[in-house]
Structures are given as structure tokens and as C-alpha cells.
Amino acid sequence: MAGKSRPLHELIPVCRNGKAYVYRTKWHYLGKWENDSPSAEAVERLAQLKTLWEVDPRAKAKVTSGLLLVELWRAWEASPECPTQNSRDDFGRVDRYLFGRQSAPGPHAFTLVKDFTARDLRAWQTYLCGLKYDEGVKKGMLKLSRDTIRQCVKYVRKCFAWGVVEGKVGHDHAGGLLLVEAPTKGKVKEKQKRQSISRETSDKIAPYLSPPLQTAVELLWLTTARPFEVLGLRVEEIRRSGTILLRSGASLDLETEGVWAAVLEEHKTADKGFERVLFFGPRSQALLTPYLSSSGYLFKPFEGRAFQLAALAQKLSTTGKGSKKPVKGDAGERRPGQFYTSHALAKAVEKACKRAKVAHFSPYSIRHSASATVRDAHGKEAASVFMGHKPKDVTDGYVGTDLKLAAKVARACA
């Protein structure tokens, strides 16, 4: 066992000569051992080492005095104030560009909170402005838009603001980050409008997606939902019978209308007091039925991973090509998340487009294309209600007639 890297979850402090140590390729001193248990200092030190090794398994366990930026970020991530589901992709993007991954640690993987100043934030913003694609049809093009970069900087500031409230960061330290000015127009690319795509193009990539993502993409077409609205659905949120009642007072009997529905608590306009209702017609119901036998999120990444492994095994047995060697080290310990993020779907679609030899498109573009079909068939008002847009002449969101109109569209289109 000498020299072998142990999984992070197996690392526990042990007592050696009255002191706390942990073994991972070698013995690392943590702190004092008190009353038959490691001291609070030793426990805190072990948590810090695990955080370091999660980012980079080869990181040297040198003693640091102070809180790591990645520790502050992880604590904020675990708090109730962390971004909700509809912001998770932006949150994850900042995480990647700050701390990187095991194979390539980011610029601030080992930075202490006290050392991250306004100058460092400005330098990191400049780093984001210069990021370019390193492969594919966009090779050499700027990667992030000005709006995305501003959003990334905003999340760093929010993290530090949370740290001030929790007593982990000084008020003046966090206030200094507000002095960094956003990039001006012309220095980076602007956000581009999403282009519509054809149903034929979408159908061509379906064979190259895992079954859960195939179903998710099909639901995007049928419901005109945003990607995170479908990917974040839980089995418990799907109402198949009874009456749904919204805070605005609007209600709808699902059995009478012949539709299913899901009232979303987390969505794009949740902060404005507007409820988002997804409606599922006969075709959507047929797609959802196989996923309703379990609990939790509808589309689970481990099911998609099982499909990919089965396909790889089939390819290996029929062609003799491929590899069945397990991934070693900490990278081999990573497990699929609880749900697919919009970023994960976008990457899967990008790879599928490449394999199907069709032009790359964003999953969000499906919403625009599907809404045009609904608008042509049922009119602008019906399309607006079905898509979840807040009616201009209604102060409190949905009213009964709006729900019935959306249900009518669902019966015909979804």
C-alpha cells in the first residue's frame, strides 16, 4: 500500500505519538490529539487538505495560515444563499474558471481569501476576457461574452458578501472588490441572439444522446420550456390528477382538461412573484411515464452513464476497438451528479452535432423554434401563456382563463 493514493472519503485522522496524522501516499501532520480524539485544529486541517486534493490530487500539503478561497466558495455553495437551480450553470462556470479541475488546476486553486484583492479580481476578469476556444469550429474565437463575464464577477462578489455576513471576510476587503470596473464594449464579444433550428436537425443528433437526454430534448420541443426547467424536474413535481392552485388564485382541474402539470418554485422570474407552470399533453405524458416509477430528479446522470458504458462494451465486443481499463486515482472516484445541468446538456448536444455532422446549436434554441410553431398554430397570446411569459395586462400572473388556454395548447401540441 506504500505510496498508493487513498480515496478522499477514506482519509481519517489517527493518533501517532500523541499527535493527529493522516496517511495519503505519506503521513501528513494535522495537529494535536486531545482526549482520545483529534483536536478541532486537526479536523479543520484535514478538511482543508481534502479540499486541496479534490482540486489537484498532486498538490503539496504545505501548511497555510488562513482560509482558502475554494473553502469559502464551497461553504457558500452549501449554504441556503447559494444560487438556485436556474443559476447553477453560471455558478459552475465560475467554479471551473477560478479553481479548475484535477487535471488542470485554475489560477486560484490555492489562493487564500486574504490574498484575493481587487487587483486579483481585475486580473481574473482580464483572464476571462482572453479565453478562446481551443478546438472545434470555433477554435481561436473568444469564448465568453461581456454579459457572461460580468455575471462571473458578480458571483465572486456575492461569495465575498456572504463571507462578510458569516464573519469569514472583512467588510473593507469585500468592498474593495466592488471597485473593479466591468469590461467595456468592443474589448470582448457581445452576447449573440440565439438562432432557430429545424426539427430535422434535432432529430439527427438524437441517436448520439443517452436516453435521458433524448427524452429531455424531446420535451423541450413539446413544452417550449427552458433547458433547466426540464432538467431540474422532480418526480414529485409532476401532478397527474387533482386541481392545481396558484398563489394568484388561479386554479385548474387537470383531469377535466386532460393534461399533467408541474408548478415550478425555481425559475427565471421566481424573484418577481410569478409562478411557472409546465403543461404536459398526451405525447409528453407518454415520454414521462417510464421515469415516474422512481423518486427524485426525472433525468439522472447515472442512468445516462450506464447507457454509455453499455454502448462502449458493445463496441468493444463487436469491433475489438476501445478500452475497458478503469480510470485510476481520484478522477476514478468521481460519480455522476444528482441531475443534469444545462451545461452538461449543451456539451452533449455539441458532441452529438459533431458525430452527426450537423451545424452546432444550443439546446436553448429549441425553445425559440418550438414557440414559433405554437404561435403559428394557436396565435401569439396562446404561445405567450404556454411558454410562461407574464401577460402584460395581468398584474398577478396567471388567471383561470390563461391556465385553460395553456392546457388547450398542451393537449394539441404537447
N, C-alpha and C positions, 0 to 999 in steps of 0.2 A: 504493500500500500504506500510505501515511501515515495514521495514526490507526486502522487496522484491527486488531482484536484477534486475535492469533495463537493457535492451539491450544496447550494446555499442553505436549503432547508434542513440539512443535517448538521450544520455548524452550531455547536452548543459550547458554552464555556465550561472548562474543567479546572480543578484545583491542582496546582503543582507548586509544592513548597510554600503553601500559604498564599499563592497568587493566582489570579484568573488568567487562563490562556485559552486560545482556540487553535485548532490544527487545520490548516489548509495548505497543502504542499510542504508547509513547515509550521512550527509553533510561533504564534503571534501573541505578545503580551497585551492584555486588556486593562488590567488594573488590580485592585485589591480583592481578596476573597474574605468576606466577613460573615460570621455566624452561619457557617455551612452553606453559603450561597454567594454568588458574585455580587460585588458592590454595584450601586447604581451607576457609578462611573464606568465599570466594566461592561454593563449591559448597554449603556449608551455607546460605548466604543465599538462593541460588536455590531450594533445596528448601523453605525457609520461605515464600518468595513464592508458589511453586506451591501450597502448602497453603492459603495465604490466598485465592488466586484460585480454588481449587477450591470453597471455601465461598461466596465472593462475588466474581464477576468484576470488580466495580466498586470493590473495596477499594483504598484508597490504600496504596501500597507504602512506608509510613514505616518507618524503621529501629527495630527493637525490640531491647532488650537482655534476653535470656533466652529460655527455651523456652516456646513457645505450648502451651496446654492441648490444642489439637487435634492438635499434633505428638506430644505424649505419648500421646494416645489412639490415633493412627494407628500409632505404634510398638508399642504394646501389642497392637493388632489384628493386626499382622503377626507377633507372637511366638507360640511354641508354647503359651504360657499363656493365650491368648485363649479366649473361650467356644467351646464345641463347637457342632455343628450344632443340637442341641436347645435351645440358649440364644441362638441368633443373633437371633431376633426381639426379645428383651429387649435385647440388645446394640445392635441397630439403633435401637430406640426411644430409648435414652439418647443415642445419636449425634444423632438428629434434634432432641431437646429441648435438648441442650447447644449444638450448632453450627448447627442449622437447615439450610437449603438455599440454593442460589444465589439464588433469587428472594426469600427472606426469611431472612437470617442469624439464628441463635439468640442467646440472651443472652450466650453465652460463646464466640462465634465467634472473637474476637480477644483473649481473656483469656490472660495469661501464667500459667504454673504457679505462680510465686512469689506472684502476686496472688490466687490462688484459695484462700481461707481457709475456716475452719469457718463463718464468718458468711455467706460466699458460698454455701456448700453448703446452709445452712439457708434462705437466701433462694430458692435454686433449688428446694428441696423445697416451699416455700410456693407458688412459681410452678406447680409440678406439681399441687398440691392444688386450685388455682383454675382449671385448664384445663377448658374446656367445649366441647361440640360446636357448630360454627358453621353447620351445615346438616343437612338430613335430618330424619327423625322424632325424633331425639334432640337437636335444636337447643336449646341452653340448658342441657342436662343436664351434670353433672360427667363428665369423660372417663375419668379414671383411678381405679382402686380403691386402697385403702390398701395392699394386698399388692403391687400393681404399683409404687407409689411407693417402697415400701421396697426393692423389687428394683432400681429405677433407682439409688437412693442407694448400694446395695451395690456396684453395678458401678463407680461413680465411686471408691469407696474401694478396690476391688480394683485399679483402674488406678493409683492412687497407691501402693498397696502394691508393685505391680510396679515402679514407678518408684524406690522405695526400694532394692529388690534390685539394680536396674540402675545405681544411683548417680546417678539423674537428679533425685531428690526427697529432701529431708531427712527423717530419721526423725520428728522432732518435728512437722514440717509435716503428714505423713500421719497421725500420731497424733492431731492436733487435729481431724481430720475425724470421728474416732470419737465425739467428744463431742456431735455433733448427734443429738438425740432424734428418734425416729420419730413421725409424726403419731398422735394418739390417736384412739380410737374416737369416732365421732359428728361429727368435723370433716370427714371425707371419706366417700365411699360405700364400702361393703364389697363384697367380691367376690361376685358372684351365681352361683348354681348354673346350669349350662348346661341348657337345655330341649331335650327331644327334638323331632325334626321328622319329618314324614312323607316317605316316598319320593316321593310325588306332588309335593310342594313342591319337592324337589330336582330332579326331572325337568323341572320347568317352567323352571328357570333354565339348564339345560344348553345350549340354543341360543345363549345370550348369553355363553358362556365359550369361550375358544380351545380347539382340540383337545387340547393337552397337559393343560390344566386340566380339561377334560371327563373325560379318562381318569383323572386323579388323583382327582377326586371319585368316580367310579365305583369305583375301587379302595378308597377309604375305606369305601364301603358293603360291598364284598365281603370285605375283610380285617379290618375293625374297627380299623384302625391309626390312630395319631395323625397329624395332617397332616404334621408334619416328618419322620416315619418314611417316608412315601411320597414326599414331595417331595425328600428327600435321597438317594433310592436311586440307585445307580450300576449301569450295565450289568454291571460285573464282579462285583457282589454277588449277582446272580441265579444260583442254582445250579439247573440243569435236569436234572442226572443225577448219579450217584455217591452217595456217602454223606456226610452232614454229621456232624461230630463236635464236640461242645461241650466246654468246659473241665470241666464236671461229670462227663464220662464218657459222657453220653447220646449215642446215635447213631441215625441213621435213613437207610435206603436210599430215595432219592427215586423211583427207577424202580419199585420194588416197591409203594410207596404211591401212585404216580401223581400226585405233586404237585411243584411247584417250591418253593424256599425261599430266603430271604435271612437270613443271620446278621448282625445289626447290631452294630457296635462302639460306636457312639454312640447312646445312647437315654436315656430318663428315669432308669432305675435302673442305669445303667452303673457309677456310683461305688460300688454295693453288690455288685459282682461278679456280677451277674445278666445273663445273655445274653438278648437279644430275638431271636426267630425269627419272621419273617413267612412265612406259607404261602400259596401261590397254587394254587387249583384250576383246573379247565378254563376257566371264564369269565374268570378273571384272566389265565390264560395267553394266551387269545385277545386280550385287551387289550394285554398286554405285548409280544407278538411283533413288531409293527411298530417298536417302539422299541429292539429288541435288535440292530439291524444296525449301529449306530454304537458309540461308546465314551463314557465319562464319565457325566454325570448323565442319567437317563432323560428327564426333562422339562426341556427347555432353553427359557428365556425368549425367545431369538431366534426360535425356531420359532413361538411364540405371537405375537410381534411381526409376523412375516411374514404370518400369517393376518389380523391386524388391518389391516395395510396393504392387503392384497388386498381385504378387505371394504370398506375406505374407497374404494379405487379403483373397485370395482363400484358402490358407492352414488353416486359422483361421475359415472360414465358413464351410469347409468340415470336418476338424478333431477336431475343438474346441481347438486346441493347438496353442500357440503363444501369442503374446501380442500386443495390439493396443494402449498402453499408449504412449503419446508423450514424447520425451526426453526433460527434463527440464533444465533451466539455460542457460548459454552461449553456451554450447555444442549443444543445440537445435537450435541455430541460424545459425550454420554453413550451408553453401549452397555448392552444387557441383561446382567444378571449371568450367572453360570455355572449357577445353579439358582434355582428359585422358593422364596421364603421363605414361612412360614406367614402372615406379614403380607400379602404380595402376594396369596396365595390369598384371604385374608379380604376384602381390598379388592375383588378381582374378583367375589367372591360378593355383596358388598354392592351393587356396581353392577348385577350381573345381577338381583338381587332387585328393585331399583328399576325396571329395564326390564321385568321380567316381572310387576310389580305384585303381588308376594307379600310376606309378612312377612319381615323380615330375620332371618337366623340365622347362627350361627357354624359354620364347617366342622368344628370340634371336636365339635359336637352330633351329627354323623353317627355318630361312634364310639359314643355313648350309645344312639342309636336302633338301630343295626345290632346292637349287643351284646344288646339286648332280644330281637331276632328270633332270634339264635343261642341264647339262653338258653331261649326257649320251645320251640325245636325239638330241642335236644340236651341241655338241662339246665345247671344252674349251674356244675358242675365243668368241663364241656367248654367253656363260654363263657369261664370264667376263664383256662384254659390257652390257648385260641385268641387271646384278647386280650393275652396276655403278662403276666398277673398272676402274681406269685410265689406258688406253692402254700404254704399255711400249714404243712403237715406235711412239707415238703421243705426241708432246710437249704441244699443247694447248687443250687437252681434245678430245671431240667428233669431228669426221669429218662426212660428209654426209653418207658414207658407213656404219659407225658404227651405226648411228641412224636407218638406214634401216634394218640393221641386228637385232638390238634390237626390232624394230617393228615387224619383221618377227617372232621372238621368242614369242612376246606378242600375236600375232594372233593365234599361235599354242598352247601356254601353259597358257596364262592368259585370 
